[in-house]
Amino acid sequence: MMINNNESKLLVRRLPKVDLHVHLDGCVEAQTVLDLAKEQGVELPAYEREGLLPHLQVTDDCGSLKEYLSKFDFVLPFLQTAKALERVAYEAVRQAAEHHCLYIEVRFAPQLHRRRGLTVDETIRHVIAGLHRGEREFGVKARGIAICMRHHSVADNLEVVEGAARFKGKGLAAVDLAGDEASFPPGLFREVFAASRERGLPVTIHAGEAAGADNVYEAVVNLGAVRIGHGVRMKENEAVLEMIRERRIPLEMCPVSNIQTKAVSCWDAYPIREYFDHGIVVTVNTDNPGVSGTTITKEYEVLADTFGFTPAEIAVLIMNGVGAAFLEEDEKRVLRQEFGMRMKELGVL
């Protein structure tokens, strides 16, 4: 099928999609902050969308990971109530629906939302309530992933695992490890993720983003990760690269944010085409659409423009995401059939 660039972009926009790696606190819209600030009696540096954007979103010339993370420091205080958590979770599903996502996994760190007295279970319950409301209204299947934070104590992270286990099968799909990878390598968290495996919780780990390939090895071999968040530095060790390829461990890559956070220096150094051509199971995701100013459609357009990914190759990336979803096999089979039908209608499968 020969199509020109404009037709290709239109096709990419229409393709059904998944987003497996999107953070709740990276989805917050300016209008939501305005509304939450009014409800919670919090003063803001600006009271219109344009004035708030610099506090919520990085620009194309973001200079460092520290600059990127400062946006979360601004928004997190607003996400400390049941109502706020439900709203932002619901809006994450709506945002996904606007770009033809049929499945989304939204990750969040329960311990970061407890400043006003919520328990771990309450934070999980209210996020799931928002996801479920989004499912009903927009027809997007949505699941949550509970994050353990690297700078938190073992006790705090075990509390998250216990809470996640209580909601397993009720909208909570897996557990994750996120935070300062360079300072807190995954080997420090073997006890935490041993507990998650004992409770039958699938594990995905942020690794190979701000530190090297050894962290990817540790995450898979000793923490039991069945997916890896980012993995851009995995290529520094050929043996680790081969292990990921042979074991068919999916990578949750987030191109736009990986450039903004300086996980890689520039697009020329970004390994997604190399990984894809090598037979690694690559998935494409947004990470933080609000902070990065991105959408799942934009992510694929960047890959087409920068690396020459064709619509057929993009369809493979999308189907990789379907296959990597944290769903029961019967649910995944139905989802795969729906994607296949829609892809065929669009002429890419």
HUBELLIN-V474500 format. One record per pair of residues at least 4 apart in sequence whose ideal C-beta (glycine too) atoms are under 8 Angstrom apart, sorted by sequence separation. I is the first residue (numbers start at 1). J is the second residue. If there is no record, write none. Layout:
# HUBELLIN-V474500
I;J
I;J
This chain:
# HUBELLIN-V474500
3;7
4;8
5;9
6;10
7;11
8;12
9;13
10;14
11;15
22;26
23;27
28;32
29;33
30;34
31;35
32;36
33;37
34;38
35;39
36;40
37;41
46;50
47;51
48;52
49;53
52;56
53;57
58;62
63;67
64;68
65;69
66;70
69;73
70;74
71;75
72;76
75;79
76;80
80;84
81;85
82;86
83;87
84;88
85;89
86;90
87;91
88;92
89;93
90;94
91;95
92;96
93;97
94;98
95;99
97;101
108;112
109;113
110;114
114;118
118;122
119;123
120;124
121;125
122;126
123;127
124;128
125;129
126;130
127;131
128;132
129;133
130;134
131;135
132;136
133;137
134;138
135;139
148;152
152;156
153;157
154;158
155;159
156;160
157;161
158;162
159;163
160;164
161;165
162;166
163;167
164;168
167;171
168;172
180;184
181;185
184;188
189;193
190;194
191;195
192;196
193;197
194;198
195;199
197;201
207;211
208;212
211;215
213;217
214;218
215;219
216;220
217;221
218;222
219;223
220;224
236;240
237;241
238;242
239;243
240;244
241;245
242;246
243;247
254;258
255;259
256;260
257;261
259;263
265;269
266;270
271;275
272;276
273;277
274;278
276;280
288;292
289;293
294;298
295;299
296;300
297;301
298;302
299;303
300;304
301;305
302;306
303;307
304;308
309;313
310;314
311;315
312;316
313;317
314;318
315;319
316;320
317;321
318;322
319;323
320;324
321;325
327;331
328;332
329;333
330;334
331;335
332;336
333;337
334;338
335;339
336;340
337;341
338;342
339;343
340;344
341;345
342;346
344;348
3;8
22;27
28;33
37;42
46;51
47;52
62;67
79;84
96;101
108;113
113;118
114;119
118;123
135;140
152;157
167;172
168;173
179;184
181;186
184;189
196;201
208;213
218;223
220;225
244;249
253;258
258;263
259;264
264;269
275;280
287;292
289;294
294;299
304;309
309;314
327;332
343;348
344;349
36;42
37;43
45;51
46;52
62;68
78;84
79;85
114;120
134;140
135;141
197;203
219;225
228;234
234;240
235;241
243;249
257;263
258;264
264;270
276;282
286;292
288;294
289;295
303;309
304;310
343;349
37;44
45;52
135;142
149;156
196;203
208;215
234;241
244;251
259;266
264;271
275;282
287;294
289;296
304;311
325;332
3;11
44;52
96;104
118;126
134;142
149;157
164;172
207;215
208;216
220;228
259;267
286;294
309;317
327;335
46;55
58;67
79;88
111;120
114;123
148;157
177;186
207;216
219;228
286;295
300;309
323;332
340;349
34;44
45;55
58;68
110;120
113;123
132;142
164;174
193;203
234;244
272;282
286;296
304;314
322;332
325;335
33;44
93;104
131;142
164;175
207;218
259;270
285;296
303;314
92;104
131;143
148;160
177;189
193;205
207;219
216;228
258;270
272;284
284;296
34;47
58;71
93;106
110;123
131;144
147;160
148;161
231;244
286;299
322;335
323;336
34;48
57;71
92;106
110;124
146;160
161;175
205;219
285;299
300;314
303;317
322;336
34;49
56;71
108;123
146;161
160;175
177;192
216;231
255;270
284;299
55;71
128;144
177;193
228;244
284;300
89;106
127;144
146;163
216;233
234;251
255;272
300;317
319;336
322;339
31;49
34;52
56;74
146;164
175;193
205;223
207;225
216;234
30;49
33;52
55;74
56;75
89;108
108;127
186;205
253;272
284;303
124;144
203;223
205;225
208;228
209;229
213;233
217;237
231;251
319;339
106;127
175;196
186;207
203;224
204;225
207;228
209;230
212;233
213;234
228;249
230;251
231;252
232;253
318;339
319;340
30;52
124;146
203;225
204;226
205;227
207;229
208;230
209;231
211;233
213;235
227;249
228;250
230;252
231;253
253;275
30;53
33;56
85;108
144;167
203;226
204;227
205;228
206;229
207;230
208;231
209;232
213;236
214;237
217;240
220;243
226;249
227;250
228;251
229;252
230;253
202;226
203;227
204;228
205;229
206;230
207;231
208;232
209;233
212;236
213;237
216;240
220;244
225;249
226;250
227;251
228;252
230;254
251;275
319;343
106;131
181;206
202;227
204;229
208;233
212;237
227;252
318;343
30;56
146;172
175;201
181;207
185;211
208;234
214;240
217;243
232;258
144;171
145;172
148;175
150;177
152;179
174;201
175;202
176;203
179;206
197;224
213;240
220;247
28;56
85;113
143;171
144;172
145;173
146;174
147;175
148;176
149;177
150;178
151;179
174;202
175;203
176;204
177;205
178;206
181;209
182;210
196;224
213;241
216;244
230;258
315;343
142;171
143;172
144;173
145;174
146;175
147;176
148;177
149;178
150;179
151;180
173;202
174;203
175;204
176;205
177;206
181;210
182;211
185;214
186;215
220;249
251;280
253;282
255;284
257;286
258;287
143;173
145;175
146;176
147;177
148;178
149;179
150;180
174;204
176;206
180;210
181;211
185;215
193;223
194;224
233;263
251;281
253;283
254;284
256;286
257;287
143;174
145;176
147;178
150;181
161;192
165;196
168;199
187;218
193;224
232;263
250;281
251;282
252;283
253;284
254;285
256;287
257;288
272;303
151;183
157;189
164;196
168;200
186;218
190;222
193;225
232;264
249;281
250;282
251;283
253;285
254;286
260;292
79;112
80;113
150;183
151;184
158;191
162;195
168;201
185;218
186;219
190;223
230;263
245;278
248;281
250;283
252;285
254;287
276;309
284;317
315;348
79;113
80;114
150;184
158;192
161;195
165;199
181;215
189;223
245;279
257;291
273;307
283;317
284;318
314;348
315;349
42;77
80;115
81;116
154;189
157;192
161;196
164;199
165;200
187;222
245;280
257;292
272;307
273;308
282;317
42;78
76;112
80;116
82;118
104;140
106;142
108;144
110;146
165;201
186;222
235;271
244;280
256;292
270;306
273;309
285;321
312;348
76;113
81;118
89;126
93;130
97;134
102;139
103;140
104;141
105;142
106;143
107;144
108;145
109;146
110;147
112;149
154;191
158;195
162;199
164;201
186;223
234;271
241;278
256;293
257;294
270;307
276;313
283;320
284;321
311;348
312;349
40;78
77;115
80;118
85;123
89;127
92;130
93;131
102;140
103;141
104;142
105;143
106;144
107;145
108;146
109;147
111;149
150;188
154;192
161;199
232;270
256;294
282;320
283;321
89;128
91;130
92;131
101;140
102;141
103;142
104;143
105;144
106;145
107;146
108;147
109;148
120;159
124;163
128;167
132;171
150;189
232;271
235;274
241;280
267;306
281;320
82;122
86;126
89;129
90;130
93;133
94;134
105;145
107;147
109;149
120;160
124;164
131;171
161;201
235;275
37;78
40;81
85;126
86;127
89;130
90;131
93;134
97;138
111;152
148;189
234;275
276;317
283;324
33;75
36;78
85;127
88;130
89;131
92;134
93;135
96;138
97;139
120;162
121;163
124;166
125;167
128;170
177;219
256;298
281;323
86;129
87;130
90;133
91;134
94;137
97;140
120;163
124;167
128;171
256;299
281;324
39;83
40;84
82;126
86;130
90;134
93;137
94;138
96;140
128;172
148;192
231;275
255;299
33;78
85;130
89;134
93;138
111;156
121;166
254;299
26;72
32;78
96;142
111;157
121;167
177;223
256;302
25;72
28;75
86;133
90;137
93;140
255;302
36;84
111;159
124;172
204;252
255;303
93;142
111;160
209;258
25;75
28;78
92;142
110;160
25;76
28;79
36;87
109;160
178;229
210;261
209;261
89;142
110;163
176;229
210;263
25;79
209;263
24;79
32;87
89;144
32;88
32;91
145;204
28;88
24;85
27;88
29;91
25;88
28;91
24;88
27;91
24;89
27;92
24;92
27;95
105;173
105;174
107;176
109;178
22;92
250;320
107;178
250;321
252;324
250;323
22;96
250;324
19;96
17;96
27;106
17;99
19;101
22;104
24;106
17;100
18;101
22;105
23;106
24;107
25;108
16;100
17;101
18;102
19;103
20;104
21;105
22;106
23;107
24;108
15;100
16;101
17;102
18;103
19;104
20;105
22;107
23;108
13;99
14;100
16;102
18;104
19;105
21;107
13;100
25;112
227;324
24;127
204;326
202;326
65;210
174;326
173;326
173;327
145;326
143;326
143;327
141;327
68;257
141;331
68;260
68;261
95;289
141;335
101;296
65;261
99;295
64;261
65;262
98;295
99;296
100;297
62;260
64;262
99;297
62;261
63;262
60;260
62;262
95;295
96;296
58;260
20;227
21;229
71;288
103;321
72;291
103;322
71;291
105;325
105;326
103;325
68;291
103;327
20;250
21;252
20;252
103;335
21;254
57;290
58;291
102;335
56;290
57;291
58;292
59;293
56;291
57;292
58;293
57;293
102;338
102;339
26;286
26;287
27;288
29;290
21;283
26;288
27;289
28;290
20;283
22;285
25;288
26;289
27;290
21;285
22;286
23;287
26;290
18;283
20;285
21;286
22;287
23;288
26;291
19;285
21;287
22;288
26;292
19;286
22;289
19;296
17;296
17;297
17;300
13;297
12;297
15;300
12;300
12;301
9;301
12;304
9;304
8;304
15;311
12;311
15;314
11;311
15;315
18;318
17;318
20;321
8;310
12;314
16;318
19;321
8;311
15;318
18;321
17;321
18;322
20;324
20;325
18;325
3;311
1;311
16;338
16;339
16;342
15;342
16;343
15;343
15;346
14;346
15;348
11;346
11;348
1;347
